[in-house]
Amino acid sequence: MPDTDSEDDFSGPCDTVPAVAPADDISLQDLPYLTDSLPGIGGVFKQSADDFFVEELPLYPAAGEGEFAWLFIEKRDFSTSDLVSHIARTLRIHPGEIGTAGRKDKVAVTRQYVSLPARLLPDPEALQTDRVHVLTVDRHRNKLRTGHLRGNRFRLVLRELPPEAMTQAQTIKAVIDQRGFLNYYGEQRFGFADNTDSPGFKLLRGEPTPWMTKGDLRFSLSAAQSRLFNDWAARRVRDGLSHTVIPGDVMQVTASGGCFVTEDVTVEQARFEQREIVITGPIFGPKMRAPADQEAEREQQILDDWRLPREAFERFRKLTQGTRRPLLVWPEELTVVEVPGGLEFQFSLPAGAYATCLLREFQKLDRVTASH
């Protein structure tokens, strides 16, 4: 399943799914909340790096031997790309020698793993700065690659909140503990201007596009796939189907990650309610597990509304292989406590889930801003 960094439709289901104008303009603000009937607390996020702490949870531990050095690094106000550049420049090595499992925000205190050939690391102390600290060094047989993460642990602080924020946050938390939250792709996937997917859609439709590097091409196509998933997830919520298994749904086994197509809705609904399995949505591509029956029709409607033939993803099959993504995520060890000047949220999420998409269920900034 894809890679950072709970709901029911409380407003009631819609009778129909509105057709989506394929204008590449469905932003995160347009997507429904799972806790729709509960007011948001607003607040300001990331007033400083100390308000956002994230620590990677590795997919597997270092073996203690091997040709690669694994560094566990804490950095402040330093993005992952900044870190890779710093290591490459300091050690005078090619950035391609450096492996990372995930990308981390710049305005934050982050702890993440980095790998490089041990022969290229004469002294870890050479990497230390006032913003970069090497916490541990270990050895392993493999280079770290994107996705080699079990998840991330977060500690976030919201500030400038109303007096009733703690009470409201606890009410929302109770719903998320029971129902999870929607596994949307966050705003980071679509860039500051919310348009990184636009070239991707043009490419998929065969429209003229400016020349792009392979990295930009990959990112833009991935953003287009992500936008389609967000649209699919929003339609499930609006139709009151966020927690309802329908014929042909592709379900993921929670323990193993394996996927299968639903045949007996009654049986799989019971397993879903026990959290043994979860509903998945489309990351369109030639290797995606295809749904059947009613769900196949729903996913085809997404492609039709966005004017995309299914074979469009075949043209870029190495970059748009496709997979399935869980519709819902249940955060582990979610806590909300009062701290001086705000509320602190602590929780862990699986790799690929966005902390900002959990936080939006609490903030509902579009509504809070509109009310003022």
HUHU-V789543 format. One record per backbone hydrogen bond with DSSP energy under -0.5 kcal/mol. CO is the residue of the C=O (numbers start at 1). NH is the residue of the N-H. E is the energy in kcal/mol with one decimal. If there is no record, write none. Layout:
# HUHU-V789543
CO_NH_E + CO_NH_E
This chain:
# HUHU-V789543
3_352_-1.3 + 5_355_-1.4 + 6_8_-0.6 + 6_180_-0.6 + 8_10_-1.5 + 8_36_-0.5 + 9_12_-1.7 + 16_18_-0.6 + 19_21_-0.6 + 21_23_-3.0 + 25_27_-1.3 + 27_30_-1.4 + 28_31_-1.2 + 34_8_-0.8 + 34_10_-0.8 + 34_36_-0.6 + 35_38_-1.7 + 41_162_-0.6 + 44_159_-2.5 + 48_51_-1.6 + 49_52_-1.8 + 49_109_-0.7 + 51_157_-2.2 + 52_109_-2.9 + 53_155_-2.5 + 54_111_-2.4 + 55_153_-3.0 + 56_58_-0.6 + 57_150_-2.9 + 57_151_-1.6 + 67_118_-2.8 + 68_140_-2.3 + 69_71_-0.6 + 69_116_-1.6 + 70_138_-2.6 + 71_73_-0.7 + 71_114_-2.4 + 72_135_-2.9 + 72_136_-1.3 + 73_112_-2.3 + 74_133_-2.8 + 75_110_-2.4 + 79_83_-2.1 + 80_84_-2.5 + 81_85_-2.2 + 82_86_-2.4 + 83_87_-2.6 + 84_88_-2.6 + 85_89_-2.6 + 86_90_-2.6 + 87_91_-2.6 + 88_92_-0.9 + 88_93_-1.9 + 94_97_-2.3 + 95_98_-1.8 + 99_115_-2.6 + 101_147_-2.8 + 104_80_-1.2 + 106_78_-0.7 + 106_108_-2.1 + 108_77_-2.0 + 108_110_-0.6 + 109_54_-1.9 + 110_75_-2.6 + 111_56_-2.4 + 112_73_-2.8 + 113_101_-0.7 + 114_71_-3.6 + 115_99_-2.9 + 116_69_-3.0 + 117_120_-2.1 + 118_121_-1.7 + 120_122_-0.6 + 123_126_-2.0 + 124_127_-2.0 + 125_128_-1.2 + 131_76_-1.9 + 132_129_-2.7 + 133_74_-2.9 + 133_135_-0.7 + 136_72_-2.4 + 138_70_-3.0 + 139_64_-2.6 + 139_65_-0.6 + 140_68_-2.4 + 145_148_-2.2 + 147_149_-2.6 + 148_59_-1.0 + 150_351_-1.3 + 151_57_-3.0 + 152_349_-2.5 + 153_55_-2.6 + 154_347_-1.6 + 155_53_-2.7 + 156_345_-3.3 + 157_46_-0.7 + 158_343_-2.0 + 159_44_-3.1 + 162_165_-1.9 + 164_168_-2.2 + 165_169_-2.9 + 166_170_-2.2 + 167_171_-1.6 + 168_172_-2.1 + 169_173_-2.8 + 170_174_-1.9 + 171_175_-1.2 + 172_176_-2.3 + 173_177_-2.9 + 174_178_-1.1 + 175_179_-3.5 + 176_180_-2.5 + 179_7_-1.5 + 181_329_-2.2 + 182_184_-1.3 + 186_189_-1.7 + 187_190_-1.3 + 187_191_-0.7 + 188_191_-0.6 + 190_195_-1.2 + 190_196_-1.8 + 191_194_-1.5 + 195_198_-1.6 + 197_201_-2.2 + 198_202_-1.9 + 199_203_-2.4 + 200_204_-2.3 + 201_205_-1.9 + 202_207_-3.0 + 203_206_-1.1 + 213_217_-2.7 + 214_218_-2.6 + 215_219_-2.3 + 216_220_-2.6 + 217_221_-2.3 + 218_222_-2.3 + 219_223_-2.3 + 220_224_-1.9 + 221_225_-2.2 + 222_226_-2.2 + 223_227_-2.3 + 224_228_-2.0 + 225_229_-1.9 + 226_230_-2.5 + 227_231_-2.2 + 228_232_-2.5 + 229_233_-3.0 + 230_234_-2.5 + 231_235_-2.0 + 232_236_-1.9 + 233_237_-1.9 + 234_238_-2.6 + 235_239_-1.9 + 236_241_-3.6 + 237_240_-2.1 + 238_14_-3.8 + 241_244_-0.7 + 246_249_-2.1 + 247_295_-2.0 + 248_292_-1.4 + 249_251_-0.7 + 249_262_-3.4 + 250_280_-1.8 + 251_260_-2.0 + 252_278_-1.9 + 253_257_-2.8 + 258_253_-3.3 + 260_251_-2.8 + 262_248_-0.9 + 263_265_-0.8 + 264_268_-2.3 + 265_269_-2.5 + 266_270_-1.6 + 267_271_-1.7 + 268_272_-2.5 + 269_273_-2.3 + 270_274_-0.9 + 271_276_-2.4 + 271_277_-0.8 + 272_275_-1.9 + 276_254_-2.7 + 278_252_-2.6 + 279_327_-2.9 + 281_325_-2.0 + 282_284_-0.6 + 283_323_-1.7 + 285_288_-1.7 + 292_295_-0.9 + 292_296_-1.6 + 293_297_-1.6 + 294_298_-1.8 + 295_299_-2.4 + 296_300_-2.0 + 297_301_-1.8 + 298_302_-1.3 + 299_303_-1.6 + 300_304_-2.5 + 301_305_-2.6 + 302_306_-1.7 + 303_308_-2.8 + 304_307_-1.5 + 309_312_-2.1 + 310_313_-1.3 + 311_314_-1.1 + 311_315_-0.8 + 312_315_-0.6 + 313_316_-0.6 + 314_317_-1.4 + 316_319_-2.0 + 316_320_-2.1 + 320_286_-0.6 + 321_287_-3.7 + 323_283_-2.2 + 325_281_-3.1 + 327_183_-2.8 + 329_181_-2.3 + 329_331_-0.6 + 332_348_-1.8 + 335_346_-2.1 + 337_344_-3.3 + 339_342_-2.5 + 341_160_-0.7 + 342_339_-2.5 + 343_158_-2.6 + 344_337_-2.2 + 345_156_-2.8 + 346_335_-2.4 + 347_154_-3.3 + 348_332_-2.3 + 349_152_-2.4 + 350_353_-1.9 + 353_355_-0.5 + 354_357_-0.6 + 354_358_-1.1 + 355_359_-2.6 + 356_360_-1.8 + 357_361_-0.5 + 358_361_-1.0 + 358_362_-0.7 + 359_362_-0.9 + 359_363_-2.5 + 360_364_-2.0 + 362_41_-2.7 + 363_42_-1.7 + 364_367_-0.9 + 364_368_-2.2 + 365_369_-2.9 + 366_370_-1.5 + 367_371_-2.0 + 368_372_-0.6 + 369_372_-1.0
